[in-house]
Amino acid sequence: MEQLRKRWNEIQGTFVDDPRSAVQQADALVSDVIEKITRKVSKQHGLLESQGKQGSDVSTEDLRKALQSYRTFFNRLVV
């Protein structure tokens, strides 16, 4: 996270001398961050999905825990 903020500050610092390049670099940085977030979210969703599909012999307690995990994940997504 700190490395991303450092990179952002560097980009912002170049705006005065080369505004077009700064905006292009900002776009690239934001695209990279979105890609990383998407991969992490997809991975987490896959893990949750696999927990919820454990077959017909899953206990109610396991399902309750799975639903709690989904709730936590959902709340992280919408905040």
C-alpha positions as CSV (number, residue, x, y, z in Angstrom):
1,M,0.0,0.0,0.0
2,E,2.8,2.4,0.9
3,Q,4.5,1.7,-2.4
4,L,1.3,2.6,-4.3
5,R,1.0,5.8,-2.4
6,K,4.6,6.6,-3.1
7,R,4.1,6.0,-6.8
8,W,1.0,8.2,-6.7
9,N,2.9,11.0,-5.1
10,E,5.6,10.7,-7.7
11,I,3.0,11.0,-10.5
12,Q,1.3,13.9,-8.9
13,G,4.7,15.6,-8.6
14,T,5.3,15.4,-12.3
15,F,2.0,17.2,-13.2
16,V,3.4,20.7,-13.4
17,D,6.2,19.8,-15.8
18,D,4.2,17.3,-17.9
19,P,0.4,17.2,-17.1
20,R,-0.5,14.8,-20.0
21,S,2.1,12.3,-18.9
22,A,1.0,12.6,-15.3
23,V,-2.6,11.8,-16.2
24,Q,-1.5,8.9,-18.4
25,Q,0.6,7.5,-15.6
26,A,-2.2,8.0,-13.1
27,D,-4.5,6.1,-15.4
28,A,-2.0,3.2,-15.7
29,L,-1.6,3.1,-11.9
30,V,-5.3,3.0,-11.2
31,S,-5.7,0.3,-13.9
32,D,-3.0,-1.8,-12.2
33,V,-4.7,-1.4,-8.8
34,I,-8.1,-2.3,-10.2
35,E,-6.6,-5.4,-11.8
36,K,-4.9,-6.5,-8.5
37,I,-8.1,-5.9,-6.5
38,T,-10.1,-7.9,-9.0
39,R,-7.7,-10.8,-8.8
40,K,-7.8,-10.8,-5.0
41,V,-11.6,-10.5,-4.9
42,S,-12.0,-13.3,-7.4
43,K,-9.7,-15.5,-5.4
44,Q,-11.5,-14.8,-2.2
45,H,-14.9,-15.5,-3.9
46,G,-13.6,-18.8,-5.2
47,L,-12.5,-19.8,-1.7
48,L,-15.9,-18.9,-0.3
49,E,-17.7,-20.7,-3.1
50,S,-15.8,-23.9,-2.6
51,Q,-16.6,-23.8,1.1
52,G,-20.3,-23.5,0.4
53,K,-20.3,-26.4,-2.1
54,Q,-19.2,-29.2,0.2
55,G,-21.9,-31.6,-0.8
56,S,-25.2,-32.6,0.8
57,D,-23.6,-33.8,4.1
58,V,-22.7,-30.2,5.2
59,S,-23.9,-29.4,8.7
60,T,-26.0,-26.3,9.5
61,E,-23.1,-25.0,11.5
62,D,-20.8,-25.2,8.5
63,L,-23.4,-23.4,6.4
64,R,-23.7,-20.7,9.2
65,K,-20.0,-20.2,9.1
66,A,-20.0,-20.0,5.3
67,L,-22.8,-17.4,5.4
68,Q,-20.8,-15.4,8.0
69,S,-17.8,-15.5,5.7
70,Y,-20.0,-14.3,2.8
71,R,-21.4,-11.5,5.0
72,T,-17.9,-10.3,5.9
73,F,-16.7,-10.4,2.3
74,F,-19.9,-8.6,1.1
75,N,-19.3,-5.8,3.7
76,R,-15.8,-5.4,2.6
77,L,-16.9,-5.1,-1.0
78,V,-19.6,-2.4,-0.4
79,V,-17.7,-0.2,2.0
